[in-house]
Amino acid sequence: MAEDCFFSDKDTLVIKPQKKNPLLLRMIMLALVMISGVYICSVCLKQRRISFGPNLMKVDIVEQPCPRPNISQAEVLFVHYPQPTTYRRNECRCTPVRYFAILSMQRSGSGWFETLLNSHINVSSNGEIFSVKDRRSNISSITMTMDKVYNLDWFSSAAKNECTAAVGFKWMLNQGLVKNHEEIVSYFNRRGVSAIFLFRRNLLRRLVSILANEHDRNLKQLNGTHKAHVHSKDEAEVLARYKPKIDATKLIRTLDENDKMATDALEYFKNTNHIILYYEDLVNNRNKLMDVLEFLRVPKMKLVSRHVKIHTRPLSEQVENWDVISKSLKGTKYESFLNSDYQM
């Protein structure tokens, strides 16, 4: 448009610039606001999934992927980010979790060992879950139970206030583990489950513990209650008073069977990610526990347990027919069991 002009009385040409339209400025500002709004909404929509129904608009939050941990390619299979169905991990969702199973035999120190692991703020071991027969009735029940544990949907006293970085349970060899070893090995390798084998070198001491435990199960010596593990020296002393009488005619066969079961298990699971521990080594050298924490890739810290050992005296003082048993084992591959195998 041409600018307005006029002549004054003194014939001077005066040019008046056109006034800016305030409506135009407002329109420009509105356009800028709208552009900014569209940009912000586009960013938000990348983090949310919106679905519309006839009478409902539903917004589902889609969480951003967790940063990839700095690990080798070989370790990727063993790093997991579970998404429980019963709760949200919230601030712990990007804490990687390792899966493990403690594979052992009854009265081999697995209860004590598990309490040590559970004293770690980032480790949750959920006990002997397959002691319940229905959970091991078939391979479908077994895998369903394991899935629940590893998805962090299994609730027990092992639950932590801190972020869980390793989760597992305790599994005895005679609780469907050896029987279904092919399917279980396949599951471990597919899901990235690490096996922690825990055995006793001295199978004779284990047998004494089994017989003493069975005796207390029947007599319930502690105020009418059976206790497989105790937390005081007084309780331990009561249970240690019983001296089992071992059947010498079946002793060698029993030791052979126990030895074979452990050897077979190691053979079956040799191609899994695993570590082999012995109770006696852990008792004599607590630094061995740091090897376990390293294996699970969790921070190293002091581990503690309230368990008090029951049988602390030499075997010769804990077996009623010691002379007979000693004679039975001398000259056999089990003769070393007669000697002290660790110090308390």
C-alpha positions in Angstrom: 0.0 0.0 0.0 1.1 3.6 -0.6 1.9 5.6 2.4 -0.4 8.5 3.3 0.9 12.0 2.6 -0.3 15.6 2.7 1.0 19.2 2.4 1.1 21.6 5.3 0.5 25.3 5.1 4.1 25.9 4.4 4.0 23.6 1.4 6.1 21.0 3.2 5.5 17.4 2.3 4.8 15.2 5.4 4.8 11.5 5.1 3.0 9.4 7.8 4.0 5.8 8.1 1.2 3.3 8.2 0.3 2.1 11.7 1.1 -1.6 12.4 -2.1 -3.7 12.8 -2.1 -5.2 16.4 -4.3 -8.1 15.1 -1.6 -9.2 12.8 0.9 -9.3 15.7 -1.5 -11.4 17.7 -1.9 -13.8 14.9 1.8 -14.2 14.5 2.2 -14.9 18.3 -0.7 -17.4 18.2 1.0 -19.2 15.3 4.3 -19.5 17.2 2.5 -20.9 20.3 0.7 -23.5 18.1 3.9 -24.6 16.5 5.5 -25.0 19.9 2.6 -26.9 21.2 2.6 -29.3 18.2 6.3 -30.0 18.8 5.8 -30.7 22.5 2.9 -33.0 21.8 5.0 -34.9 19.2 7.7 -35.5 21.8 5.2 -36.7 24.4 3.5 -39.0 22.0 6.8 -40.8 21.5 6.6 -41.8 25.2 2.8 -42.6 25.3 0.5 -44.8 23.2 -3.0 -43.4 23.0 -6.0 -45.5 22.0 -9.6 -44.3 21.6 -12.7 -46.2 22.3 -16.4 -45.3 21.9 -16.6 -43.6 25.3 -13.0 -43.7 26.5 -9.6 -42.4 25.7 -6.8 -44.5 27.1 -3.2 -43.5 27.6 -0.6 -46.2 28.1 2.9 -45.0 29.1 5.6 -46.6 27.0 8.8 -46.5 28.9 12.0 -45.6 27.3 14.5 -48.5 26.8 17.1 -48.9 29.4 20.7 -48.0 28.5 22.7 -50.9 27.3 25.1 -52.2 30.0 28.8 -52.2 29.3 29.3 -55.9 29.0 30.8 -58.4 26.6 28.7 -60.2 24.0 29.1 -63.4 25.9 27.4 -61.8 29.0 24.3 -60.5 27.2 22.3 -63.8 27.6 22.6 -63.5 31.4 21.4 -59.9 31.8 17.7 -59.5 32.1 15.2 -56.7 32.7 12.1 -58.5 34.2 8.7 -56.9 34.0 6.6 -58.3 36.9 2.9 -58.6 36.4 2.1 -57.9 40.1 3.9 -54.6 40.6 6.1 -52.0 38.8 9.8 -51.9 39.3 9.8 -48.1 38.9 13.2 -46.8 39.7 14.7 -50.4 39.6 13.5 -51.2 36.1 16.8 -50.4 34.5 18.8 -52.4 37.1 19.9 -55.6 35.2 19.0 -58.9 37.0 20.9 -62.2 36.9 19.1 -65.5 37.2 20.6 -68.3 39.3 19.7 -71.6 41.0 21.5 -73.3 43.9 21.8 -77.0 43.0 22.5 -79.1 46.0 21.7 -82.1 48.2 19.9 -82.2 51.6 22.2 -81.4 54.6 25.0 -80.0 52.4 25.0 -76.5 53.9 22.7 -75.1 51.3 20.4 -73.5 54.0 23.3 -71.7 55.6 24.7 -70.7 52.2 21.4 -69.3 51.1 21.1 -67.1 54.2 24.5 -65.7 53.4 23.4 -64.8 49.9 20.2 -63.2 51.2 22.2 -61.0 53.5 23.3 -59.2 50.3 21.1 -56.1 49.7 20.8 -57.0 46.0 20.3 -60.8 46.0 17.1 -62.6 46.5 17.1 -66.4 46.9 13.6 -67.8 47.5 14.2 -71.0 49.3 13.6 -74.7 48.4 10.6 -74.0 46.2 10.4 -77.5 44.7 10.0 -79.2 48.0 6.3 -78.8 47.2 5.6 -81.9 45.0 2.9 -80.2 42.9 5.4 -77.7 41.6 7.6 -80.5 40.2 4.9 -82.9 39.1 5.8 -82.4 35.4 8.1 -80.2 33.3 5.3 -77.7 32.6 4.8 -77.1 36.4 8.5 -76.8 36.8 9.0 -74.2 34.0 5.9 -72.3 35.2 7.3 -72.1 38.7 10.7 -70.9 37.4 9.1 -68.3 35.2 7.3 -66.9 38.1 10.5 -66.6 40.2 12.6 -65.1 37.4 9.9 -62.6 36.5 10.1 -61.3 40.1 6.5 -62.4 40.8 7.4 -64.8 43.5 6.9 -63.3 47.0 8.9 -64.6 49.9 10.9 -63.3 52.9 13.8 -62.9 50.4 12.2 -59.8 48.9 14.5 -56.7 49.1 14.0 -53.0 49.7 16.9 -52.3 47.4 16.9 -53.1 43.7 17.3 -56.8 43.0 20.3 -57.6 40.9 20.3 -61.4 41.2 17.3 -63.7 41.8 17.0 -67.4 42.3 16.2 -70.3 44.5 17.4 -73.6 46.1 16.9 -76.9 44.3 17.7 -80.4 45.6 18.9 -82.9 43.1 16.2 -85.4 44.1 13.4 -82.9 43.6 12.8 -83.5 39.9 16.1 -81.8 38.9 18.0 -84.9 37.8 14.9 -86.7 36.5 14.1 -83.8 34.1 17.7 -82.7 33.5 17.5 -82.4 29.7 14.6 -80.0 29.7 16.0 -78.0 32.6 19.4 -77.7 31.0 17.6 -76.4 27.9 15.7 -73.9 30.0 18.8 -72.7 31.8 20.6 -72.1 28.5 17.7 -70.5 26.8 16.8 -68.2 29.7 20.4 -67.4 30.8 20.2 -69.1 34.2 23.4 -69.7 36.1 23.9 -72.8 38.3 25.6 -72.7 41.6 26.5 -76.3 42.7 27.0 -76.8 46.4 28.2 -80.2 47.7 29.9 -81.7 50.7 33.2 -83.4 50.2 32.7 -85.6 53.3 29.6 -87.6 52.6 29.9 -89.4 55.9 29.3 -86.1 57.8 26.4 -85.4 55.6 24.9 -88.8 56.4 25.3 -88.1 60.2 23.4 -84.8 59.7 20.6 -86.5 57.7 20.1 -89.2 60.4 20.2 -86.6 63.2 17.7 -84.4 61.3 15.3 -87.4 60.8 15.6 -88.2 64.5 14.6 -84.6 65.5 11.7 -84.6 62.9 10.2 -87.6 64.8 11.0 -86.5 68.4 10.8 -82.6 68.0 13.4 -82.1 70.7 13.1 -78.3 70.9 9.9 -77.5 72.7 7.9 -79.9 70.6 9.1 -78.2 67.3 11.3 -79.7 64.6 14.1 -77.4 63.5 16.3 -78.2 60.6 18.4 -75.2 61.3 19.0 -73.3 64.6 20.1 -69.8 65.6 21.6 -70.4 69.1 24.4 -72.6 70.6 22.0 -73.9 73.2 19.6 -75.3 70.5 22.6 -76.7 68.6 23.8 -78.5 71.7 20.5 -80.1 72.2 20.3 -81.5 68.7 24.0 -82.6 68.7 23.5 -84.9 71.7 21.9 -87.5 69.5 24.5 -90.0 68.1 23.1 -92.0 65.2 23.9 -95.7 64.7 24.8 -96.1 61.1 24.1 -99.4 59.2 27.5 -100.5 58.3 26.2 -103.1 55.8 24.6 -100.4 53.6 27.2 -97.7 54.2 29.4 -98.1 51.1 26.4 -98.5 48.8 24.8 -95.4 50.3 28.0 -93.3 49.8 28.3 -94.7 46.3 24.8 -93.6 45.4 25.2 -90.1 46.8 28.6 -89.7 45.0 27.1 -90.9 41.7 24.1 -88.5 42.0 26.4 -85.5 42.4 28.8 -86.7 39.6 25.8 -87.3 37.3 24.4 -83.8 38.0 27.8 -82.2 37.2 27.9 -84.1 33.9 24.3 -83.2 32.9 24.9 -79.5 33.6 28.5 -79.2 32.3 27.4 -77.0 29.4 25.5 -74.5 31.5 27.1 -71.4 33.0 28.0 -72.7 36.5 30.3 -72.6 39.5 31.1 -75.6 41.8 31.4 -75.0 45.5 32.1 -77.3 48.5 30.8 -76.7 52.0 34.1 -77.4 53.6 35.9 -74.8 51.5 33.4 -72.1 52.4 33.7 -72.9 56.1 37.5 -72.8 56.0 37.8 -69.8 53.7 35.0 -67.2 53.8 36.7 -65.4 50.9 35.3 -68.1 48.7 32.0 -66.3 49.0 33.5 -63.3 47.1 33.9 -65.7 44.2 30.2 -66.3 44.2 29.4 -62.6 44.2 31.8 -62.1 41.3 30.0 -65.0 39.5 26.7 -63.2 40.0 28.2 -59.9 39.0 26.9 -58.1 42.2 28.8 -55.7 44.4 31.1 -57.4 46.9 30.2 -57.0 50.5 30.4 -58.9 53.8 27.8 -61.7 54.0 26.4 -62.9 57.3 24.2 -65.6 58.6 22.4 -66.3 61.9 22.7 -70.1 61.4 24.6 -71.9 64.1 26.3 -75.2 63.2 25.0 -78.2 65.0 27.7 -80.9 64.7 31.0 -79.4 65.5 32.8 -82.3 67.3 34.9 -84.9 65.6 33.0 -87.7 63.9 34.3 -90.2 66.4 32.2 -88.4 69.0 29.1 -88.2 66.9 28.5 -91.7 65.8 27.3 -94.4 68.2 29.0 -97.3 66.5 32.1 -95.5 65.4 34.5 -98.5 65.7 32.3 -100.5 63.3 32.0 -97.6 60.8 35.7 -96.8 61.0 36.6 -100.5 60.3 34.1 -100.5 57.3 35.7 -97.5 55.6 39.4 -98.2 56.1 41.0 -99.4 52.9 38.2 -97.9 50.8 38.1 -94.7 48.7 36.1 -93.2 51.5 38.7 -93.7 54.2 39.5 -90.0 54.2 36.0 -89.3 55.5 37.1 -90.7 58.9 39.5 -87.7 59.4 38.7 -84.1 60.3 37.8 -82.3 57.0 37.5 -78.7 58.3 38.1 -76.6 61.3 35.4 -74.7 63.2 
